[in-house]
Amino acid sequence: MFENTIPDFELYEELQVINSCMDASRTLPPSLLNETDLITLMDKYGIGTDATIHEHISKIQKRNFAQQTNKQFKPTQLGLALVIG
C-alpha cells in the first residue's frame, strides 16, 4: 500500500491530500521511583557513595524536594520548581 521511499519535492510544491487520520492519545508522566530505583539511578550517575546515598535521600525529604508515600518518592512543588528552574 505505501512505498518505503519518499519522493523528491520542490519548495512550495502543492500536494493533494488523499487520506488523513488523527489518533487521539495522551502522554503519561514517568512512574514514581521507589527507594531501590532511586539508589540504582544515583549509583549509575555517580551521585553520592555507598556511605552517603541514604544521607542524600534523607536530605531531599528534609528540604521538602520530595516526599515518600506508599514507598515511592513524589516530587513536591518546590522540587518540581527546582528541576524546571
Backbone torsions as a table, in degrees:
resi	resn	phi	psi	omega
1	MET	NA	-51.8	178.7
2	PHE	-106.8	144.0	175.7
3	GLU	-83.5	157.9	-179.6
4	ASN	-86.3	-8.3	-179.0
5	THR	-112.4	151.2	177.6
6	ILE	-103.0	127.7	-178.9
7	PRO	-70.0	161.4	175.8
8	ASP	-73.7	141.1	178.1
9	PHE	-123.3	151.9	175.7
10	GLU	-93.3	150.8	176.6
11	LEU	-59.3	131.9	-179.8
12	TYR	69.7	12.2	176.8
13	GLU	-66.9	135.9	178.8
14	GLU	-91.4	137.1	-178.7
15	LEU	-118.9	148.6	177.4
16	GLN	-95.3	128.2	177.8
17	VAL	-84.0	121.0	-179.0
18	ILE	-92.1	-39.5	-176.7
19	ASN	-152.9	141.1	175.0
20	SER	-143.4	153.5	-178.5
21	CYS	-148.5	134.9	178.0
22	MET	-119.9	124.6	177.8
23	ASP	-98.8	135.3	175.1
24	ALA	-85.2	129.9	177.3
25	SER	-154.2	168.6	179.3
26	ARG	-137.1	147.4	172.5
27	THR	-86.9	152.9	179.2
28	LEU	-117.6	144.0	176.7
29	PRO	-67.9	157.2	176.8
30	PRO	-63.7	152.6	179.6
31	SER	-68.3	154.8	179.6
32	LEU	-70.5	152.9	-179.2
33	LEU	-91.6	141.8	168.6
34	ASN	-92.9	176.6	-174.8
35	GLU	-61.8	-39.0	179.5
36	THR	-63.4	-44.7	178.5
37	ASP	-61.9	-43.0	-179.5
38	LEU	-62.6	-45.0	179.2
39	ILE	-63.3	-41.4	178.4
40	THR	-60.7	-44.6	179.2
41	LEU	-67.7	-39.5	178.1
42	MET	-62.4	-41.8	178.2
43	ASP	-64.8	-43.3	-179.3
44	LYS	-60.2	-40.2	-176.4
45	TYR	-97.7	10.2	173.9
46	GLY	70.0	32.0	178.9
47	ILE	-94.2	111.6	179.6
48	GLY	77.6	179.6	176.3
49	THR	-121.3	174.8	178.1
50	ASP	-56.0	-32.7	-178.2
51	ALA	-79.0	-23.5	-173.8
52	THR	-112.5	-6.4	-177.0
53	ILE	-58.5	-45.4	-179.1
54	HIS	-66.5	-30.9	175.3
55	GLU	-65.1	-41.1	177.7
56	HIS	-63.4	-42.9	179.7
57	ILE	-63.4	-41.9	177.4
58	SER	-63.1	-39.7	-177.6
59	LYS	-66.3	-39.7	-179.8
60	ILE	-67.2	-26.6	176.7
61	GLN	-79.3	-41.5	178.3
62	LYS	-63.3	-35.6	179.9
63	ARG	-84.1	3.9	176.3
64	ASN	63.8	35.5	174.6
65	PHE	-86.6	-27.9	179.7
66	ALA	-152.8	154.5	175.9
67	GLN	-124.4	142.5	177.6
68	GLN	-96.6	116.5	177.3
69	THR	-132.5	137.1	-178.5
70	ASN	51.5	40.1	178.3
71	LYS	64.8	16.6	176.5
72	GLN	-125.4	148.9	179.0
73	PHE	-93.2	126.8	179.6
74	LYS	-116.8	127.9	179.7
75	PRO	-68.1	144.6	175.0
76	THR	-88.4	174.9	176.6
77	GLN	-59.6	-39.4	177.9
78	LEU	-63.1	-43.5	179.1
79	GLY	-63.6	-41.3	177.8
80	LEU	-66.1	-40.9	178.8
81	ALA	-63.5	-37.5	177.9
82	LEU	-62.7	-42.5	179.6
83	VAL	-68.1	-44.4	-179.1
84	ILE	-65.3	-38.3	-179.0
85	GLY	-70.9	NA	NA
